[in-house]
Amino acid sequence: MRKIIIADNQDISRAGWCYLLQNQTEMPEISEVYDKKELVTLLTLFPDSLVILDYTLFDFESVNDLVILQMRYERVDWIIFSDELSEDFLRTLLYNTHSFSVLMKDSSKEELMRAYKDSVKGIRYICNYVSNILINNNKSQNNLNPKQILTITEQEILKDMALGKTTKEIAVKRFVSIHTIMTHRKNIFRKIEVNNVHEATKYAMRAGIVDMAEYYI
C-alpha cells in the first residue's frame, strides 16, 4: 500500500481526508506535513508516495516548484486540492507534468474518492469544474484575433525579440530588470504555444505585430 502524505494547513481538510481514507477496505499509512521542507523530507524517504496538497496554503513560490518536484520524484503522484487555482497555474501544471490530479475543495465526495482511487493507480484525475474551465477558455481563445491573445506590453516585447533585440537591450529600453523580461518572454511563448524566438518571430509576422518591411531592413 502506498504511503499517503497530506500536505494541508487546514485542520478540517486534513481531518476530512483522514476520515475518508480510513474507511477504505485497505487502510493506507497516512502522514501529515505542514511545510515544504517536511514534505521534501518525506518524499525522500517514500519516493513512491501519493501526496494530497493544498498548494495555496503551502510555502511554494510558484507552480514551477511543483514541476521541479515532479521531475525530482518521478514515482510520486499528486492530488492538488485547493479553494481556488488560476487558469495559468492549471495550464502550466497540467501541460508540463503527468502525475498531478486536480480537485477543488467543494468537489463532491464521489469526485474525491475517484481522484484518490485513480491517483493510487498512477492515473490522472481532473474534476469536472477544472475540466470545464479549461475547455470553455480554450474555445474562447480559439476565437481571438492573434493579437488579442497577448497584452500590449507582450506584443511590444515580442516585436523587439523578433527584430533581434537581446533580453538585456529590451530590459534597458523598458527600464525594467532582465528577470522581468524573461518572465514576459516565458508568458509569451506559453500563450502563443512556441518554444523559441524563431517560432515566435514567425507568429509575430503572421499576426501583424511585426511589419515584413521593417523586419528585413
WOQUIUR-V998362 format. One record per residue. N is the residue number from 1. RES is the residue in one letter. SS is DSSP state (~ for helix, > for strand, _ for the rest). PSI is psi as a letter, one per 40 degrees, with the letter a starting at -180 (NA if undefined). D_LAST is the distance of its C-alpha to the last C-alpha in whole Angstrom. Layout:
[[N	RES	SS	PSI	D_LAST] [N	RES	SS	PSI	D_LAST]]
This chain:
[[1	M	_	h	65] [2	R	_	i	62] [3	K	_	h	62] [4	I	>	h	61] [5	I	>	h	59] [6	I	>	h	59] [7	A	>	g	56] [8	D	_	h	57] [9	N	_	e	58] [10	Q	_	h	60] [11	D	~	d	63] [12	I	~	d	64] [13	S	~	d	61] [14	R	~	d	62] [15	A	~	d	66] [16	G	~	d	65] [17	W	~	d	63] [18	C	~	d	66] [19	Y	~	d	68] [20	L	~	d	66] [21	L	~	d	66] [22	Q	~	e	69] [23	N	_	e	71] [24	Q	_	i	69] [25	T	_	d	71] [26	E	_	h	70] [27	M	_	h	70] [28	P	_	i	67] [29	E	_	h	66] [30	I	>	h	65] [31	S	>	i	63] [32	E	>	h	62] [33	V	>	i	59] [34	Y	_	e	58] [35	D	_	i	55] [36	K	~	d	52] [37	K	~	d	54] [38	E	~	d	57] [39	L	~	d	55] [40	V	~	d	53] [41	T	~	d	56] [42	L	~	d	58] [43	L	~	d	55] [44	T	~	d	56] [45	L	~	d	59] [46	F	_	g	59] [47	P	_	e	56] [48	D	_	f	56] [49	S	_	i	57] [50	L	>	h	56] [51	V	>	h	55] [52	I	>	h	55] [53	L	>	h	53] [54	D	_	g	52] [55	Y	~	d	49] [56	T	~	d	49] [57	L	~	e	52] [58	F	_	i	51] [59	D	_	f	49] [60	F	_	i	46] [61	E	_	d	43] [62	S	_	i	40] [63	V	~	d	40] [64	N	~	d	39] [65	D	~	d	42] [66	L	~	d	44] [67	V	~	d	41] [68	I	~	d	42] [69	L	~	d	46] [70	Q	~	d	45] [71	M	~	d	44] [72	R	~	d	46] [73	Y	_	g	49] [74	E	_	d	49] [75	R	_	e	52] [76	V	_	h	52] [77	D	>	i	52] [78	W	>	i	51] [79	I	>	h	52] [80	I	>	h	50] [81	F	>	g	52] [82	S	>	i	51] [83	D	_	d	52] [84	E	_	h	48] [85	L	_	h	45] [86	S	_	i	41] [87	E	~	d	39] [88	D	~	d	37] [89	F	~	d	39] [90	L	~	d	41] [91	R	~	d	38] [92	T	~	d	37] [93	L	~	d	40] [94	L	~	d	41] [95	Y	~	e	38] [96	N	~	e	38] [97	T	_	i	42] [98	H	_	e	44] [99	S	_	e	48] [100	F	>	h	47] [101	S	>	i	49] [102	V	>	h	49] [103	L	>	i	52] [104	M	>	i	52] [105	K	_	e	55] [106	D	_	e	57] [107	S	_	i	56] [108	S	_	i	60] [109	K	~	d	62] [110	E	~	d	62] [111	E	~	d	58] [112	L	~	d	59] [113	M	~	d	61] [114	R	~	d	59] [115	A	~	d	56] [116	Y	~	d	58] [117	K	~	d	60] [118	D	~	d	57] [119	S	~	d	55] [120	V	~	d	58] [121	K	_	e	57] [122	G	_	f	54] [123	I	_	h	53] [124	R	_	i	50] [125	Y	_	h	51] [126	I	>	h	49] [127	C	_	i	51] [128	N	~	d	51] [129	Y	~	d	50] [130	V	~	d	47] [131	S	~	d	46] [132	N	~	d	46] [133	I	~	d	44] [134	L	~	d	41] [135	I	~	d	42] [136	N	~	d	42] [137	N	~	d	38] [138	N	~	d	37] [139	K	~	d	38] [140	S	~	d	36] [141	Q	~	d	33] [142	N	~	d	33] [143	N	_	e	33] [144	L	_	i	30] [145	N	_	i	27] [146	P	~	d	24] [147	K	~	d	23] [148	Q	~	e	27] [149	I	~	d	27] [150	L	_	i	25] [151	T	_	i	26] [152	I	~	d	24] [153	T	~	d	23] [154	E	~	d	23] [155	Q	~	d	20] [156	E	~	d	18] [157	I	~	d	19] [158	L	~	d	17] [159	K	~	d	14] [160	D	~	d	14] [161	M	~	d	15] [162	A	~	d	13] [163	L	_	e	10] [164	G	_	e	12] [165	K	_	i	14] [166	T	_	i	17] [167	T	~	d	21] [168	K	~	d	22] [169	E	~	d	19] [170	I	~	d	19] [171	A	~	d	23] [172	V	~	d	23] [173	K	~	d	20] [174	R	~	e	23] [175	F	_	f	26] [176	V	_	i	27] [177	S	_	i	28] [178	I	~	d	26] [179	H	~	d	29] [180	T	~	d	28] [181	I	~	d	25] [182	M	~	d	26] [183	T	~	d	28] [184	H	~	d	26] [185	R	~	d	24] [186	K	~	d	27] [187	N	~	d	28] [188	I	~	d	24] [189	F	~	d	25] [190	R	~	d	28] [191	K	~	d	28] [192	I	~	e	25] [193	E	_	f	27] [194	V	_	i	25] [195	N	_	e	25] [196	N	_	i	22] [197	V	~	d	18] [198	H	~	d	17] [199	E	~	d	20] [200	A	~	d	19] [201	T	~	d	15] [202	K	~	d	16] [203	Y	~	d	19] [204	A	~	d	16] [205	M	~	d	14] [206	R	~	d	18] [207	A	_	e	19] [208	G	_	e	16] [209	I	_	d	16] [210	V	_	h	12] [211	D	_	h	10] [212	M	~	d	9] [213	A	~	d	6] [214	E	~	d	5] [215	Y	~	d	6] [216	Y	_	e	4] [217	I	_	NA	0]]
